[in-house]
Amino acid sequence: MSATRSPKVSERVAPKAADPQPAKKKKHDDDDGPDFATLFRAWVESHRASLLDSLRRLGKQPIGSFFTCMVMAVALSLPMGLSLLLNNVERLGGSWQRAAQISLYLQLDASAQQGESLREQIKGMPGVADAEYVGRDQALEEFQQQSGLGDALRELPENPLPGVVLVTPNEVDKPTLEALRQKLSELPKVQQAQLDLVWVERLAAILKLGDRFVFGLTVLLVSALLLVIGNTIRLHIENRRTEIEVIKLVGGTDSYVRRPFLYMGALYGFGAGLLSWGVLAFGLDWLNDAVVGLAGLYGSDFALAGVPVADGLSLLLGAVLLGYIGAWIAVARHLRELAPK
């Protein structure tokens, strides 16, 4: 039995030792496919082709593409323009620190030297940006000019007005300002410390209301913008339905099908961002002529600030992202319907 089994073992082992095929098969197993550079070049080429295809398709419909970008630009310009106008209104209100000054009325027997010394002491205190001393004679002169009672005041036997130290705080915060006022009222030669924040609080409330209005308007218009982008991309998808079904039939992935539409949405957003930036710059410049004329009547050199570069770039980036997101939502919604039947 052993003699009959030996040839079978030798026949089974010998072909494996003589056959060079396993070594070649191992060599092929070590080949994992294209290297990273090849794959990266293919990826870049695929994106380049999608971008050029999107540009070409938009270029075939210049009028329609322009009006789509213009509708998006209007939706972007309204909240951005209102926000810029609110910032200018805040500047028009003057310095908030200046508006929230604390007036320290000194005792009548306080001399000018004591007033100046007190001003220097207050100026070095924490939470104080600046301090200014107004002497009794200067206060009387200003009151005569502003009140129109100059002749009557001259008949008074002595100056009834005290010296005043005007304290400008570092920040406008009601609890902090109240604590500072209380501290300043305890200084020597200070008879009364007065803080008037009524109109500052009213202006702050108006600006806060404006900020909320702009935020709500932004949410509504961004939603409308996403609908515009989604509807536009949906029309492009419907026009290419047969082409997309063929691509998926031959093995095209969802990302390959989605890519041209995402570029198209980003291009719509880029165009809308540029148009919106231009509309805002032109609108503020056009409105600035009337604002400068009105401010000149009040002896002010106030002028509207233009669109800051940082805000313009943020607007452009936000428009591109909104276009991209709108296209993604539209494609994701309809991609399941594009499977080949």
Secondary structure, 3 states (H helix, E strand, C coil): CHHHHHHHHHHHHHHHHHCCHHHHHHHHHCCCCCCHHHHHHHHHHHHHHHHHHHHHHHHHCHHHHHHHHHHHHHHHHHHHHHHHHHHHHHHHCCCHHHHCCEEEEECCCCCHHHHHHHHHHHHCCCCEEEEEEECHHHHHHHHHHHHCCHHHHHCCCCCCCCCEEEEEECCCCHHHHHHHHHHHHCCCCEEEEEECCHHHHHHHHHHHHHHHHHHHHHHHHHHHHHHHHHHHHHHHHHHCHHHHHHHHHCCCCHHHHHHHHHHHHHHHHHHHHHHHHHHHHHHHHHHHHHHHHHHHHCCCCCCCCCCCHHHHHHHHHHHHHHHHHHHHHHHHHHHHHHCCC
